[in-house]
Amino acid sequence: MEIEIVRQFTFSSSLQRMSVIVRQLGSDHFEIYTNGAPKMVASLCITDTGMD
């Protein structure tokens, strides 16, 4: 399985995070991986997904 890095967002001290978008070669499915300050990463998350 080969993984392609579609885009990299280098660490930004003002955003306190970095991210990378990847996909398996030949796939239309993308995944994003983010690393950074927990509070900043949590602020990007949807807290109410409507799943009760």
PDB file of N, CA, C and O in Angstrom:
ATOM      1  N   MET A   1       0.845  -1.165   0.000  1.00  0.00           N
ATOM      2  CA  MET A   1       0.000   0.000   0.000  1.00  0.00           C
ATOM      3  C   MET A   1       0.901   1.242   0.000  1.00  0.00           C
ATOM      4  O   MET A   1       1.752   1.409   0.874  1.00  0.00           O
ATOM      5  N   GLU A   2       0.696   2.097  -0.987  1.00  0.00           N
ATOM      6  CA  GLU A   2       1.462   3.331  -1.075  1.00  0.00           C
ATOM      7  C   GLU A   2       0.578   4.503  -0.689  1.00  0.00           C
ATOM      8  O   GLU A   2      -0.579   4.585  -1.099  1.00  0.00           O
ATOM      9  N   ILE A   3       1.136   5.410   0.104  1.00  0.00           N
ATOM     10  CA  ILE A   3       0.415   6.581   0.574  1.00  0.00           C
ATOM     11  C   ILE A   3       1.004   7.826  -0.087  1.00  0.00           C
ATOM     12  O   ILE A   3       2.222   7.996  -0.144  1.00  0.00           O
ATOM     13  N   GLU A   4       0.134   8.679  -0.576  1.00  0.00           N
ATOM     14  CA  GLU A   4       0.543   9.937  -1.185  1.00  0.00           C
ATOM     15  C   GLU A   4       0.239  11.082  -0.217  1.00  0.00           C
ATOM     16  O   GLU A   4      -0.864  11.167   0.322  1.00  0.00           O
ATOM     17  N   ILE A   5       1.212  11.954   0.000  1.00  0.00           N
ATOM     18  CA  ILE A   5       0.972  13.166   0.763  1.00  0.00           C
ATOM     19  C   ILE A   5       0.408  14.190  -0.208  1.00  0.00           C
ATOM     20  O   ILE A   5       1.097  14.631  -1.129  1.00  0.00           O
ATOM     21  N   VAL A   6      -0.843  14.563   0.002  1.00  0.00           N
ATOM     22  CA  VAL A   6      -1.519  15.499  -0.889  1.00  0.00           C
ATOM     23  C   VAL A   6      -1.121  16.932  -0.558  1.00  0.00           C
ATOM     24  O   VAL A   6      -0.848  17.734  -1.450  1.00  0.00           O
ATOM     25  N   ARG A   7      -1.091  17.245   0.747  1.00  0.00           N
ATOM     26  CA  ARG A   7      -0.723  18.599   1.176  1.00  0.00           C
ATOM     27  C   ARG A   7      -0.214  18.572   2.605  1.00  0.00           C
ATOM     28  O   ARG A   7      -0.728  17.831   3.443  1.00  0.00           O
ATOM     29  N   GLN A   8       0.793  19.376   2.876  1.00  0.00           N
ATOM     30  CA  GLN A   8       1.326  19.512   4.225  1.00  0.00           C
ATOM     31  C   GLN A   8       1.131  20.950   4.691  1.00  0.00           C
ATOM     32  O   GLN A   8       1.374  21.900   3.947  1.00  0.00           O
ATOM     33  N   PHE A   9       0.696  21.084   5.912  1.00  0.00           N
ATOM     34  CA  PHE A   9       0.606  22.382   6.556  1.00  0.00           C
ATOM     35  C   PHE A   9       1.613  22.347   7.706  1.00  0.00           C
ATOM     36  O   PHE A   9       1.364  21.709   8.729  1.00  0.00           O
ATOM     37  N   THR A  10       2.733  23.022   7.544  1.00  0.00           N
ATOM     38  CA  THR A  10       3.779  22.982   8.549  1.00  0.00           C
ATOM     39  C   THR A  10       3.310  23.642   9.838  1.00  0.00           C
ATOM     40  O   THR A  10       2.320  24.374   9.848  1.00  0.00           O
ATOM     41  N   PHE A  11       4.020  23.379  10.909  1.00  0.00           N
ATOM     42  CA  PHE A  11       3.634  23.917  12.207  1.00  0.00           C
ATOM     43  C   PHE A  11       3.579  25.431  12.161  1.00  0.00           C
ATOM     44  O   PHE A  11       4.479  26.095  11.647  1.00  0.00           O
ATOM     45  N   SER A  12       2.497  25.956  12.713  1.00  0.00           N
ATOM     46  CA  SER A  12       2.319  27.390  12.833  1.00  0.00           C
ATOM     47  C   SER A  12       2.175  27.716  14.310  1.00  0.00           C
ATOM     48  O   SER A  12       1.273  27.205  14.975  1.00  0.00           O
ATOM     49  N   SER A  13       3.050  28.557  14.825  1.00  0.00           N
ATOM     50  CA  SER A  13       2.971  28.893  16.243  1.00  0.00           C
ATOM     51  C   SER A  13       1.699  29.673  16.559  1.00  0.00           C
ATOM     52  O   SER A  13       1.177  29.576  17.670  1.00  0.00           O
ATOM     53  N   SER A  14       1.193  30.443  15.599  1.00  0.00           N
ATOM     54  CA  SER A  14      -0.036  31.195  15.860  1.00  0.00           C
ATOM     55  C   SER A  14      -1.253  30.266  15.902  1.00  0.00           C
ATOM     56  O   SER A  14      -2.188  30.514  16.662  1.00  0.00           O
ATOM     57  N   LEU A  15      -1.251  29.199  15.094  1.00  0.00           N
ATOM     58  CA  LEU A  15      -2.353  28.234  15.099  1.00  0.00           C
ATOM     59  C   LEU A  15      -2.118  27.107  16.096  1.00  0.00           C
ATOM     60  O   LEU A  15      -3.056  26.409  16.479  1.00  0.00           O
ATOM     61  N   GLN A  16      -0.882  26.931  16.511  1.00  0.00           N
ATOM     62  CA  GLN A  16      -0.461  25.897  17.457  1.00  0.00           C
ATOM     63  C   GLN A  16      -0.787  24.492  16.961  1.00  0.00           C
ATOM     64  O   GLN A  16      -1.180  23.621  17.737  1.00  0.00           O
ATOM     65  N   ARG A  17      -0.618  24.286  15.654  1.00  0.00           N
ATOM     66  CA  ARG A  17      -0.868  22.952  15.095  1.00  0.00           C
ATOM     67  C   ARG A  17      -0.187  22.808  13.743  1.00  0.00           C
ATOM     68  O   ARG A  17       0.237  23.786  13.126  1.00  0.00           O
ATOM     69  N   MET A  18      -0.095  21.538  13.296  1.00  0.00           N
ATOM     70  CA  MET A  18       0.356  21.200  11.947  1.00  0.00           C
ATOM     71  C   MET A  18      -0.532  20.076  11.456  1.00  0.00           C
ATOM     72  O   MET A  18      -1.089  19.319  12.251  1.00  0.00           O
ATOM     73  N   SER A  19      -0.662  19.969  10.135  1.00  0.00           N
ATOM     74  CA  SER A  19      -1.542  18.939   9.570  1.00  0.00           C
ATOM     75  C   SER A  19      -0.945  18.402   8.279  1.00  0.00           C
ATOM     76  O   SER A  19      -0.104  19.035   7.640  1.00  0.00           O
ATOM     77  N   VAL A  20      -1.409  17.213   7.919  1.00  0.00           N
ATOM     78  CA  VAL A  20      -1.038  16.613   6.636  1.00  0.00           C
ATOM     79  C   VAL A  20      -2.273  15.910   6.086  1.00  0.00           C
ATOM     80  O   VAL A  20      -3.000  15.246   6.824  1.00  0.00           O
ATOM     81  N   ILE A  21      -2.506  16.060   4.781  1.00  0.00           N
ATOM     82  CA  ILE A  21      -3.606  15.380   4.096  1.00  0.00           C
ATOM     83  C   ILE A  21      -2.986  14.280   3.245  1.00  0.00           C
ATOM     84  O   ILE A  21      -2.068  14.536   2.466  1.00  0.00           O
ATOM     85  N   VAL A  22      -3.487  13.052   3.394  1.00  0.00           N
ATOM     86  CA  VAL A  22      -2.938  11.904   2.673  1.00  0.00           C
ATOM     87  C   VAL A  22      -4.065  11.091   2.029  1.00  0.00           C
ATOM     88  O   VAL A  22      -5.237  11.224   2.381  1.00  0.00           O
ATOM     89  N   ARG A  23      -3.674  10.259   1.092  1.00  0.00           N
ATOM     90  CA  ARG A  23      -4.602   9.283   0.514  1.00  0.00           C
ATOM     91  C   ARG A  23      -3.802   8.098  -0.007  1.00  0.00           C
ATOM     92  O   ARG A  23      -2.626   8.216  -0.352  1.00  0.00           O
ATOM     93  N   GLN A  24      -4.465   6.972  -0.051  1.00  0.00           N
ATOM     94  CA  GLN A  24      -3.855   5.787  -0.649  1.00  0.00           C
ATOM     95  C   GLN A  24      -3.865   5.998  -2.154  1.00  0.00           C
ATOM     96  O   GLN A  24      -4.868   6.455  -2.702  1.00  0.00           O
ATOM     97  N   LEU A  25      -2.776   5.677  -2.830  1.00  0.00           N
ATOM     98  CA  LEU A  25      -2.697   5.870  -4.277  1.00  0.00           C
ATOM     99  C   LEU A  25      -3.868   5.179  -4.971  1.00  0.00           C
ATOM    100  O   LEU A  25      -4.172   4.018  -4.696  1.00  0.00           O
ATOM    101  N   GLY A  26      -4.513   5.906  -5.866  1.00  0.00           N
ATOM    102  CA  GLY A  26      -5.641   5.364  -6.607  1.00  0.00           C
ATOM    103  C   GLY A  26      -6.974   5.497  -5.897  1.00  0.00           C
ATOM    104  O   GLY A  26      -8.004   5.106  -6.447  1.00  0.00           O
ATOM    105  N   SER A  27      -6.979   6.031  -4.707  1.00  0.00           N
ATOM    106  CA  SER A  27      -8.207   6.153  -3.920  1.00  0.00           C
ATOM    107  C   SER A  27      -8.740   7.580  -3.977  1.00  0.00           C
ATOM    108  O   SER A  27      -7.980   8.532  -4.152  1.00  0.00           O
ATOM    109  N   ASP A  28     -10.059   7.716  -3.826  1.00  0.00           N
ATOM    110  CA  ASP A  28     -10.681   9.040  -3.725  1.00  0.00           C
ATOM    111  C   ASP A  28     -10.919   9.417  -2.273  1.00  0.00           C
ATOM    112  O   ASP A  28     -11.486  10.474  -1.998  1.00  0.00           O
ATOM    113  N   HIS A  29     -10.498   8.573  -1.339  1.00  0.00           N
ATOM    114  CA  HIS A  29     -10.692   8.787   0.102  1.00  0.00           C
ATOM    115  C   HIS A  29      -9.469   9.499   0.672  1.00  0.00           C
ATOM    116  O   HIS A  29      -8.343   9.024   0.529  1.00  0.00           O
ATOM    117  N   PHE A  30      -9.698  10.633   1.314  1.00  0.00           N
ATOM    118  CA  PHE A  30      -8.620  11.408   1.913  1.00  0.00           C
ATOM    119  C   PHE A  30      -8.694  11.318   3.428  1.00  0.00           C
ATOM    120  O   PHE A  30      -9.776  11.177   3.996  1.00  0.00           O
ATOM    121  N   GLU A  31      -7.553  11.398   4.071  1.00  0.00           N
ATOM    122  CA  GLU A  31      -7.480  11.440   5.530  1.00  0.00           C
ATOM    123  C   GLU A  31      -6.611  12.615   5.922  1.00  0.00           C
ATOM    124  O   GLU A  31      -5.649  12.945   5.228  1.00  0.00           O
ATOM    125  N   ILE A  32      -6.949  13.245   7.035  1.00  0.00           N
ATOM    126  CA  ILE A  32      -6.140  14.340   7.551  1.00  0.00           C
ATOM    127  C   ILE A  32      -5.661  13.973   8.939  1.00  0.00           C
ATOM    128  O   ILE A  32      -6.421  13.469   9.765  1.00  0.00           O
ATOM    129  N   TYR A  33      -4.393  14.234   9.180  1.00  0.00           N
ATOM    130  CA  TYR A  33      -3.792  13.995  10.485  1.00  0.00           C
ATOM    131  C   TYR A  33      -3.313  15.341  11.014  1.00  0.00           C
ATOM    132  O   TYR A  33      -2.644  16.097  10.309  1.00  0.00           O
ATOM    133  N   THR A  34      -3.662  15.628  12.250  1.00  0.00           N
ATOM    134  CA  THR A  34      -3.320  16.903  12.873  1.00  0.00           C
ATOM    135  C   THR A  34      -2.624  16.654  14.197  1.00  0.00           C
ATOM    136  O   THR A  34      -2.991  15.750  14.948  1.00  0.00           O
ATOM    137  N   ASN A  35      -1.625  17.460  14.468  1.00  0.00           N
ATOM    138  CA  ASN A  35      -0.891  17.385  15.719  1.00  0.00           C
ATOM    139  C   ASN A  35      -0.741  18.802  16.247  1.00  0.00           C
ATOM    140  O   ASN A  35      -0.450  19.729  15.492  1.00  0.00           O
ATOM    141  N   GLY A  36      -0.943  18.961  17.549  1.00  0.00           N
ATOM    142  CA  GLY A  36      -0.772  20.286  18.116  1.00  0.00           C
ATOM    143  C   GLY A  36      -1.278  20.354  19.533  1.00  0.00           C
ATOM    144  O   GLY A  36      -1.509  19.333  20.181  1.00  0.00           O
ATOM    145  N   ALA A  37      -1.447  21.578  20.005  1.00  0.00           N
ATOM    146  CA  ALA A  37      -1.936  21.806  21.359  1.00  0.00           C
ATOM    147  C   ALA A  37      -3.345  21.221  21.484  1.00  0.00           C
ATOM    148  O   ALA A  37      -4.211  21.534  20.668  1.00  0.00           O
ATOM    149  N   PRO A  38      -3.587  20.384  22.485  1.00  0.00           N
ATOM    150  CA  PRO A  38      -4.894  19.730  22.622  1.00  0.00           C
ATOM    151  C   PRO A  38      -6.087  20.691  22.576  1.00  0.00           C
ATOM    152  O   PRO A  38      -7.107  20.386  21.958  1.00  0.00           O
ATOM    153  N   LYS A  39      -5.961  21.829  23.218  1.00  0.00           N
ATOM    154  CA  LYS A  39      -7.068  22.793  23.237  1.00  0.00           C
ATOM    155  C   LYS A  39      -7.362  23.318  21.826  1.00  0.00           C
ATOM    156  O   LYS A  39      -8.523  23.498  21.460  1.00  0.00           O
ATOM    157  N   MET A  40      -6.324  23.560  21.046  1.00  0.00           N
ATOM    158  CA  MET A  40      -6.503  24.073  19.688  1.00  0.00           C
ATOM    159  C   MET A  40      -7.076  23.000  18.762  1.00  0.00           C
ATOM    160  O   MET A  40      -7.942  23.289  17.936  1.00  0.00           O
ATOM    161  N   VAL A  41      -6.598  21.771  18.897  1.00  0.00           N
ATOM    162  CA  VAL A  41      -7.107  20.678  18.065  1.00  0.00           C
ATOM    163  C   VAL A  41      -8.571  20.395  18.422  1.00  0.00           C
ATOM    164  O   VAL A  41      -9.392  20.167  17.534  1.00  0.00           O
ATOM    165  N   ALA A  42      -8.896  20.409  19.709  1.00  0.00           N
ATOM    166  CA  ALA A  42     -10.276  20.173  20.147  1.00  0.00           C
ATOM    167  C   ALA A  42     -11.218  21.236  19.610  1.00  0.00           C
ATOM    168  O   ALA A  42     -12.386  20.950  19.348  1.00  0.00           O
ATOM    169  N   SER A  43     -10.733  22.452  19.442  1.00  0.00           N
ATOM    170  CA  SER A  43     -11.590  23.528  18.935  1.00  0.00           C
ATOM    171  C   SER A  43     -12.003  23.299  17.479  1.00  0.00           C
ATOM    172  O   SER A  43     -12.944  23.931  16.999  1.00  0.00           O
ATOM    173  N   LEU A  44     -11.308  22.401  16.770  1.00  0.00           N
ATOM    174  CA  LEU A  44     -11.640  22.082  15.380  1.00  0.00           C
ATOM    175  C   LEU A  44     -12.700  20.986  15.272  1.00  0.00           C
ATOM    176  O   LEU A  44     -13.260  20.759  14.199  1.00  0.00           O
ATOM    177  N   CYS A  45     -12.967  20.320  16.374  1.00  0.00           N
ATOM    178  CA  CYS A  45     -13.860  19.165  16.365  1.00  0.00           C
ATOM    179  C   CYS A  45     -15.326  19.571  16.486  1.00  0.00           C
ATOM    180  O   CYS A  45     -15.665  20.553  17.146  1.00  0.00           O
ATOM    181  N   ILE A  46     -16.173  18.801  15.842  1.00  0.00           N
ATOM    182  CA  ILE A  46     -17.616  18.971  15.974  1.00  0.00           C
ATOM    183  C   ILE A  46     -18.039  18.232  17.237  1.00  0.00           C
ATOM    184  O   ILE A  46     -17.836  17.023  17.350  1.00  0.00           O
ATOM    185  N   THR A  47     -18.625  18.956  18.186  1.00  0.00           N
ATOM    186  CA  THR A  47     -18.969  18.325  19.465  1.00  0.00           C
ATOM    187  C   THR A  47     -20.338  17.672  19.435  1.00  0.00           C
ATOM    188  O   THR A  47     -20.581  16.744  20.206  1.00  0.00           O
ATOM    189  N   ASP A  48     -21.252  18.125  18.567  1.00  0.00           N
ATOM    190  CA  ASP A  48     -22.588  17.548  18.478  1.00  0.00           C
ATOM    191  C   ASP A  48     -22.763  16.934  17.104  1.00  0.00           C
ATOM    192  O   ASP A  48     -23.053  17.633  16.133  1.00  0.00           O
ATOM    193  N   THR A  49     -22.585  15.632  17.026  1.00  0.00           N
ATOM    194  CA  THR A  49     -22.698  14.955  15.735  1.00  0.00           C
ATOM    195  C   THR A  49     -24.114  14.470  15.457  1.00  0.00           C
ATOM    196  O   THR A  49     -24.391  13.927  14.388  1.00  0.00           O
ATOM    197  N   GLY A  50     -25.008  14.665  16.420  1.00  0.00           N
ATOM    198  CA  GLY A  50     -26.392  14.243  16.227  1.00  0.00           C
ATOM    199  C   GLY A  50     -26.613  12.771  16.446  1.00  0.00           C
ATOM    200  O   GLY A  50     -27.698  12.261  16.166  1.00  0.00           O
ATOM    201  N   MET A  51     -25.610  12.075  16.940  1.00  0.00           N
ATOM    202  CA  MET A  51     -25.734  10.646  17.190  1.00  0.00           C
ATOM    203  C   MET A  51     -26.081  10.437  18.656  1.00  0.00           C
ATOM    204  O   MET A  51     -25.223  10.574  19.527  1.00  0.00           O
ATOM    205  N   ASP A  52     -27.338  10.104  18.927  1.00  0.00           N
ATOM    206  CA  ASP A  52     -27.798   9.901  20.305  1.00  0.00           C
ATOM    207  C   ASP A  52     -27.857   8.451  20.666  1.00  0.00           C
ATOM    208  O   ASP A  52     -28.224   8.108  21.790  1.00  0.00           O
TER     209      ASP A  52
END
